[in-house]
Amino acid sequence: MLEKCGSMENSDWRYSKEEVKRAMSGMKVTFKHPDEILEFVNTVSRYDFDMDMRKGRIVVDAKSLLGIMHLGLNNEIELQMYSDDCEELCEKIAKYAA
């Protein structure tokens, strides 16, 4: 498992205890070019579990191209994955790690 991809149970996300238990993994990502966002969305869309991205108080679906574009380029964005089996995905998106 990647070092940046780890448990987010102690993060400052605003979820119920049940949702926190489901929220097993997270990492911080950044995008330098719009094509990276498109490639990222195509990659994460292949996975069945839910994912959110957060910058400040804005939370968007990680599978939403327009949502991620709204978060902007060259920003550190938190990715939250609601699965305990996301190691493969973490390896595929490691190039976006902030």
C-alpha positions as CSV (number, residue, x, y, z in Angstrom):
1,M,0.0,0.0,0.0
2,L,1.3,3.5,-0.8
3,E,2.4,5.7,2.1
4,K,0.0,8.5,1.1
5,C,-2.9,6.2,0.8
6,G,-3.9,5.3,4.4
7,S,-6.6,5.3,7.0
8,M,-8.5,8.6,7.3
9,E,-10.4,7.8,10.5
10,N,-8.7,10.7,12.3
11,S,-9.2,13.2,9.5
12,D,-11.4,16.3,9.8
13,W,-14.1,15.0,7.4
14,R,-17.6,15.5,8.6
15,Y,-19.2,12.1,8.6
16,S,-21.1,9.9,11.0
17,K,-19.2,7.2,12.9
18,E,-20.7,4.6,10.6
19,E,-19.5,6.4,7.5
20,V,-16.1,6.8,9.0
21,K,-15.8,3.1,9.5
22,R,-16.7,2.6,5.9
23,A,-14.2,5.3,4.8
24,M,-11.1,3.2,4.9
25,S,-8.6,5.0,2.7
26,G,-7.7,8.4,1.4
27,M,-4.9,10.4,-0.1
28,K,-4.1,13.9,-1.3
29,V,-3.9,14.5,-5.0
30,T,-3.2,17.4,-7.3
31,F,-3.6,18.0,-11.1
32,K,-1.4,20.2,-13.3
33,H,-3.4,19.9,-16.5
34,P,-7.1,19.3,-17.5
35,D,-6.0,16.1,-19.3
36,E,-4.8,14.6,-16.0
37,I,-8.3,15.2,-14.5
38,L,-9.9,13.4,-17.5
39,E,-7.5,10.5,-17.2
40,F,-8.1,10.4,-13.4
41,V,-11.9,10.3,-13.8
42,N,-11.7,7.5,-16.4
43,T,-9.5,5.5,-14.0
44,V,-11.6,5.9,-10.8
45,S,-14.9,5.3,-12.8
46,R,-13.9,1.7,-13.3
47,Y,-14.3,1.0,-9.6
48,D,-17.7,0.3,-8.0
49,F,-17.1,1.9,-4.6
50,D,-17.9,5.5,-3.8
51,M,-15.2,8.2,-3.7
52,D,-15.4,11.9,-2.8
53,M,-12.9,14.7,-3.3
54,R,-12.7,17.7,-1.0
55,K,-11.0,21.1,-1.1
56,G,-11.9,23.3,1.8
57,R,-15.6,23.1,2.3
58,I,-16.4,21.9,-1.2
59,V,-17.0,18.2,-1.6
60,V,-17.6,16.6,-5.1
61,D,-18.0,13.1,-6.4
62,A,-14.5,11.8,-7.5
63,K,-16.1,10.3,-10.6
64,S,-17.4,13.7,-11.8
65,L,-15.3,15.5,-14.4
66,L,-17.0,18.8,-13.9
67,G,-16.9,18.5,-10.1
68,I,-13.2,18.0,-10.1
69,M,-12.6,20.7,-12.6
70,H,-14.5,23.0,-10.2
71,L,-11.9,22.3,-7.6
72,G,-9.2,23.6,-9.9
73,L,-5.7,22.9,-11.0
74,N,-2.5,23.0,-8.9
75,N,-4.5,22.6,-5.7
76,E,-4.0,19.9,-3.0
77,I,-7.3,17.9,-3.0
78,E,-8.3,15.2,-0.5
79,L,-9.5,12.0,-2.1
80,Q,-11.6,9.8,0.2
81,M,-12.3,6.2,-0.9
82,Y,-15.2,4.3,0.8
83,S,-13.7,0.8,0.5
84,D,-11.2,-1.3,2.3
85,D,-10.0,-2.8,-1.0
86,C,-8.5,0.2,-2.8
87,E,-4.8,-0.7,-2.9
88,E,-4.9,-1.4,-6.7
89,L,-6.6,2.0,-7.3
90,C,-4.0,3.8,-5.1
91,E,-1.2,2.3,-7.2
92,K,-2.9,3.4,-10.5
93,I,-3.4,7.0,-9.3
94,A,-0.1,7.4,-7.4
95,K,1.2,9.8,-10.1
96,Y,-1.4,12.4,-8.9
97,A,-0.3,12.2,-5.3
98,A,0.4,15.6,-3.8
